[in-house]
Each structure stands twice: as C-alpha cells, then as structure tokens.
C-alpha cells in the first residue's frame, strides 16, 4: 500500500505509450479535478533519446570531463552504454498528466564528484542528472544548483608555525575586530549600557508611526527593543567609540533622534 502513495517531490514513471519507455517526471502538485480525478503537475526530465545528436555529443564531452576530474574507475564499454540509459536531463518545463498513468517511483539525484558512476548500475530505478535541457532553445547547460564538493573547492590551510616563528600576516586584512574583551569597562557598566540601548530602542519605537501600528502596547515595543539586533548595535557602538561611554551614548541618540534597530521578525505580520 505504501508503495502506491505518491507525494509532492517524488520522482515517478509515467506511461504515455505502450511502445515507448516510461517518462520520468517529478511531482510538483497533486490536484483534484472537478470530475473527481487526480491530476499531477510535473517537471519534465528527458532521456538521451529525447535530445538531438549535437546535444548528445555535448553530453558525452561533459561525461568524459566528469570522469577525468572525479577520477572514476575504468568502465567497460557495456557499462558506459548502460550509464547513458541512466542519465537524465532536468528541464524547467511543466506539464499536467493524469495520476492514473503513474507506474511507480524512481530515484533521481544530482551528480557530484563524490559519486561512483558504477554505483548507479547496481541499483534498480536509480538515475542521475548533471545538465539542464531547454526544450525551446535546444540547449544543455550545467545545473546552477550543484553542490560543489571535492579537492577543488576546499580551503587552503596554511602550514603550522614553528615554535620560534612569528605570524607575519597583516591581521587587519584577514579579519575585522568587532569586540575587545580586554576593554577598560567593567561587566556591570556594559550591562548598564545595554539597558540604556534597549530603553532608547523603546523610545524610538514610540516616535515611529509604523512601529506604533505593529506594536500598539508598551510591552510589545519593549520586547521588540530587547531583540538581539539592538544588543548587537549597542556592542558595536561601544567598539567603534573605543569603549568611551560618553561618546557611545551620544552615538545612540544623534542629532536626528534616537537610533531605531529592526530585524526581519518585526516586518512579519502578527498572523
């Protein structure tokens, strides 16, 4: 029973002709029609038999390049031929088909450098794709959603420094300092400044017309002013003013009025 349950996101076989191989599609929507039948809106995936000879040549070139870069084990000619029947081409084309034409599920994955091609031949109903086919323009392009893994995409780790060796790199070019834990302020003074920053944020919301609509009560305004975005701004203000409380206070309330800090959460509606 579970094998016949189809959901959005499933890759499935569709039968459109008794003389042709099954179509392979990805379900995007399942809708019930007025007469009670279920119709599936699907993304089309194409086989090599569906594209032109020139595009097949391009696909062969892409396959050879993949085998060289990922250092695939050598395959026999028969295995290479079988792999061509496991290769699909994703498209951005949609169509609607009756769900009664579904003939089962299959697995389709985006090919990446960690895959062993021979592994697809060992599993039934298992396919892969790496190129996107445009049926209108008649083009094959690399899928922009690929996951880049492998030696080419790894960070280069510098050699470990020796015991008497110093780091000659300019740290200012490598990173941005946002907080100095060795500053001259006490923890209690920093906590007091954060309370002031939250109070300024609450007052700023009272002056802002759009905020008064979103947070009609004082409690809601105070809660919004206590979010992390306000605290981050307060600590950044201390850092930029060299932990001088007087200068930092002036920055919180410049000439134009108190600073109002908002994050994405405040833009959401209550519903």
C-alpha positions as CSV (number, residue, x, y, z in Angstrom):
1,X,0.0,0.0,0.0
2,X,2.8,2.4,0.9
3,X,4.5,1.8,-2.4
4,X,1.5,3.4,-4.2
5,X,1.5,6.5,-2.1
6,X,2.8,9.5,-4.2
7,X,3.7,12.9,-2.7
8,X,5.0,16.2,-4.0
9,X,8.7,15.9,-4.7
10,X,8.6,12.2,-5.7
11,X,10.2,11.1,-9.0
12,X,7.8,8.8,-10.8
13,X,7.3,6.8,-14.0
14,X,4.5,7.9,-16.4
15,X,3.2,5.7,-19.2
16,X,2.2,7.6,-22.3
17,X,2.6,4.9,-24.9
18,X,2.9,1.1,-24.7
19,X,5.8,1.2,-27.3
20,X,7.9,3.9,-25.6
21,X,9.9,3.8,-22.4
22,X,8.3,5.3,-19.3
23,X,8.5,9.1,-18.9
24,X,10.3,10.2,-15.8
25,X,8.8,13.2,-14.0
26,X,9.0,15.0,-10.7
27,X,5.7,15.7,-9.0
28,X,5.2,19.4,-8.2
29,X,1.5,19.5,-7.4
30,X,-1.4,16.9,-7.0
31,X,-4.8,18.5,-7.8
32,X,-8.3,17.0,-7.8
33,X,-10.3,17.9,-10.9
34,X,-14.0,18.8,-11.0
35,X,-14.9,15.2,-12.0
36,X,-13.0,13.7,-9.1
37,X,-9.9,12.6,-10.9
38,X,-6.4,13.4,-9.6
39,X,-4.1,15.3,-11.9
40,X,-0.4,15.8,-11.4
41,X,1.6,18.9,-12.3
42,X,5.1,17.6,-13.0
43,X,8.6,18.8,-14.0
44,X,9.8,17.1,-17.2
45,X,13.1,15.1,-17.3
46,X,14.4,14.0,-20.6
47,X,16.4,11.0,-21.7
48,X,19.2,11.0,-24.3
49,X,16.8,9.7,-26.9
50,X,14.8,12.9,-26.5
51,X,17.6,15.3,-27.4
52,X,19.4,15.9,-30.7
53,X,22.7,14.3,-31.9
54,X,24.6,17.5,-31.3
55,X,23.4,17.8,-27.7
56,X,24.3,14.1,-27.2
57,X,27.8,14.9,-28.3
58,X,27.9,17.8,-25.8
59,X,26.7,15.4,-23.1
60,X,29.4,12.9,-24.0
61,X,32.0,15.6,-23.7
62,X,30.6,16.6,-20.3
63,X,30.7,13.0,-19.1
64,X,34.3,12.5,-20.1
65,X,35.3,15.7,-18.3
66,X,33.5,14.5,-15.2
67,X,35.2,11.1,-15.3
68,X,38.6,12.7,-15.5
69,X,38.1,15.3,-12.8
70,X,36.5,12.9,-10.3
71,X,38.9,10.0,-11.2
72,X,36.3,7.4,-11.9
73,X,37.2,3.7,-12.1
74,X,37.6,2.5,-15.6
75,X,34.3,1.1,-17.0
76,X,33.7,-1.4,-19.7
77,X,32.0,-0.3,-22.9
78,X,28.8,-2.1,-22.0
79,X,28.7,-0.3,-18.6
80,X,29.2,3.0,-20.4
81,X,26.3,2.2,-22.7
82,X,24.1,1.3,-19.7
83,X,25.1,4.5,-17.9
84,X,23.7,6.5,-20.8
85,X,20.3,5.0,-20.1
86,X,20.6,6.1,-16.5
87,X,21.4,9.7,-17.4
88,X,18.6,12.3,-17.5
89,X,18.4,16.0,-18.3
90,X,16.4,18.2,-16.0
91,X,14.3,20.9,-17.5
92,X,12.2,23.9,-16.4
93,X,9.2,22.6,-18.4
94,X,6.0,21.7,-16.7
95,X,3.0,19.6,-17.8
96,X,-0.1,18.2,-16.3
97,X,-0.7,14.4,-16.5
98,X,-3.4,12.2,-15.0
99,X,-2.2,10.4,-11.9
100,X,-3.7,7.1,-13.2
101,X,-0.8,7.0,-15.6
102,X,1.8,6.8,-12.8
103,X,3.6,3.4,-12.9
104,X,5.8,3.6,-9.9
105,X,8.6,5.6,-8.2
106,X,12.2,6.0,-9.1
107,X,15.3,7.8,-7.6
108,X,16.9,10.8,-9.4
109,X,19.9,12.6,-7.9
110,X,22.2,15.4,-8.9
111,X,25.6,14.0,-9.9
112,X,28.5,15.2,-7.9
113,X,32.2,14.4,-7.7
114,X,31.9,12.0,-4.8
115,X,29.6,9.7,-6.7
116,X,30.9,6.5,-8.3
117,X,29.1,6.1,-11.6
118,X,29.2,2.3,-11.5
119,X,27.0,2.6,-8.3
120,X,24.0,3.7,-10.4
121,X,24.2,0.4,-12.3
122,X,24.0,-1.6,-9.1
123,X,20.6,-0.2,-8.1
124,X,17.3,-0.5,-9.8
125,X,15.3,2.5,-10.7
126,X,18.2,4.9,-10.0
127,X,19.0,7.8,-12.3
128,X,21.2,10.9,-12.3
129,X,21.5,14.3,-14.0
130,X,24.1,17.0,-14.2
131,X,22.8,19.1,-17.1
132,X,19.6,21.1,-17.7
133,X,17.9,20.8,-21.1
134,X,15.9,23.7,-22.5
135,X,13.4,22.3,-25.0
136,X,12.7,25.7,-26.5
137,X,16.2,26.9,-27.0
138,X,17.5,23.4,-27.6
139,X,20.5,23.9,-25.2
140,X,22.2,22.0,-22.5
141,X,23.6,23.9,-19.5
142,X,25.2,22.9,-16.2
143,X,22.7,23.0,-13.3
144,X,23.3,26.1,-11.2
145,X,22.1,24.2,-8.1
146,X,25.1,21.8,-8.0
147,X,26.8,21.1,-4.6
148,X,30.4,21.8,-5.1
149,X,32.5,19.2,-3.3
150,X,35.9,17.8,-3.9
151,X,39.5,18.9,-3.7
152,X,39.0,22.0,-6.0
153,X,36.6,23.6,-3.5
154,X,38.4,23.1,-0.3
155,X,40.0,25.9,1.8
156,X,43.8,26.0,1.8
157,X,45.2,25.5,5.3
158,X,48.5,27.3,5.9
159,X,51.4,25.5,7.3
160,X,51.7,25.4,11.1
161,X,54.1,27.9,12.5
162,X,57.3,26.7,14.2
163,X,58.0,27.3,17.9
164,X,60.2,30.4,17.3
165,X,58.4,31.5,14.2
166,X,56.1,34.6,14.2
167,X,53.0,35.2,12.1
168,X,53.9,37.8,9.5
169,X,50.4,38.2,8.0
170,X,48.6,41.5,8.4
171,X,45.7,40.6,10.7
172,X,43.7,43.7,9.8
173,X,43.5,42.4,6.2
174,X,42.3,39.0,7.3
175,X,39.6,39.8,9.8
176,X,37.6,42.7,11.3
177,X,37.7,43.1,15.1
178,X,34.2,43.7,16.5
179,X,34.8,43.3,20.2
180,X,37.8,43.7,22.6
181,X,37.4,41.5,25.7
182,X,40.3,43.4,27.3
183,X,38.5,46.8,27.3
184,X,38.5,49.1,30.2
185,X,34.8,48.8,31.1
186,X,33.5,46.5,33.9
187,X,30.8,44.0,33.1
188,X,28.3,46.0,35.2
189,X,29.0,49.1,33.1
190,X,28.4,47.1,29.9
191,X,25.2,45.7,31.2
192,X,24.0,49.2,32.2
193,X,24.8,50.5,28.7
194,X,22.8,47.6,27.1
195,X,19.8,48.6,29.3
196,X,20.1,52.2,28.1
197,X,20.3,50.9,24.5
198,X,17.0,49.0,25.0
199,X,15.4,52.0,26.6
200,X,16.4,54.1,23.6
201,X,15.0,51.5,21.2
202,X,11.7,51.5,23.1
203,X,11.5,55.3,22.9
204,X,12.5,55.2,19.2
205,X,9.5,52.9,18.5
206,X,7.2,55.3,20.3
207,X,8.3,58.0,17.9
208,X,8.0,55.8,14.8
209,X,4.5,55.7,13.3
210,X,4.9,52.3,11.6
211,X,6.1,50.7,14.9
212,X,3.1,52.0,16.8
213,X,0.8,50.1,14.4
214,X,2.8,46.8,14.7
215,X,3.4,47.2,18.4
216,X,0.5,49.1,19.9
217,X,1.4,48.4,23.5
218,X,4.4,49.4,25.6
219,X,5.2,45.8,26.5
220,X,5.4,44.8,22.8
221,X,7.6,47.8,22.0
222,X,9.9,47.0,24.9
223,X,10.1,43.3,23.8
224,X,11.0,44.3,20.3
225,X,13.7,46.7,21.5
226,X,15.2,43.9,23.5
227,X,15.9,41.7,20.5
228,X,19.4,40.8,19.5
229,X,19.6,43.4,16.8
230,X,19.5,46.1,19.4
231,X,22.2,44.5,21.6
232,X,24.4,43.9,18.6
233,X,24.1,47.6,17.7
234,X,24.9,48.6,21.3
235,X,28.1,46.5,21.5
236,X,29.2,47.6,18.0
237,X,28.7,51.2,19.2
238,X,31.0,50.6,22.2
239,X,33.7,49.1,20.0
240,X,33.6,52.0,17.4
241,X,33.8,54.5,20.2
242,X,36.8,52.8,21.9
243,X,34.6,51.9,24.9
244,X,34.1,55.5,25.9
245,X,30.6,55.5,27.5
246,X,30.0,59.3,26.9
247,X,30.8,59.0,23.2
248,X,28.8,55.8,22.8
249,X,25.7,57.5,24.5
250,X,25.9,60.3,22.0
251,X,26.0,57.8,19.1
252,X,22.8,56.1,20.4
253,X,21.0,59.4,20.2
254,X,22.4,61.5,17.4
255,X,21.1,64.9,16.3
256,X,18.2,63.5,14.2
257,X,16.7,61.5,17.1
258,X,17.2,58.0,18.7
259,X,18.5,55.2,16.6
260,X,15.9,52.5,15.7
261,X,17.2,49.0,15.0
262,X,14.9,46.4,13.4
263,X,15.3,42.9,12.2
264,X,13.2,40.7,9.8
265,X,11.0,39.4,12.6
266,X,9.5,42.9,13.1
267,X,8.5,43.1,9.5
268,X,6.3,40.0,9.8
269,X,2.6,40.4,10.5
270,X,1.0,39.1,13.7
271,X,-0.9,36.4,11.8
